[in-house]
Amino acid sequence: MADRISSRRGLTNSFFLTLNMTMTIVIVITSMASKITSESGIFIPAVALLLMCGECFL
């Protein structure tokens, strides 16, 4: 029983690690590829942070 719980926890951790890294890479590539104004320079990371915090409640 403990092995299954540990395995499930490891799988969940790797899923969220992959999801967070993918979101971070997409945001970095998007921000480097486009000219970011000062307003969107703060808005994009703030939205990304909220999304990453929000996935904790899934």
JOBELGI-V503246 format. One record per pair of residues at least 24 apart in sequence whose C-alpha atoms are under 10 Angstrom apart, sorted by the first residue. I is the first residue (numbers start at 0). GAP is how many residues later the second one is. D is the distance in whole Angstrom. If there is no record, write none. Layout:
# JOBELGI-V503246
I&GAP&D ; I&GAP&D
This chain:
# JOBELGI-V503246
15&36&9 ; 15&39&8 ; 15&40&9 ; 18&33&9 ; 18&36&10 ; 19&28&10 ; 19&31&9 ; 19&32&7 ; 19&35&9 ; 22&25&8 ; 22&26&10 ; 22&28&9 ; 22&29&8 ; 23&24&8 ; 23&25&10 ; 23&28&10
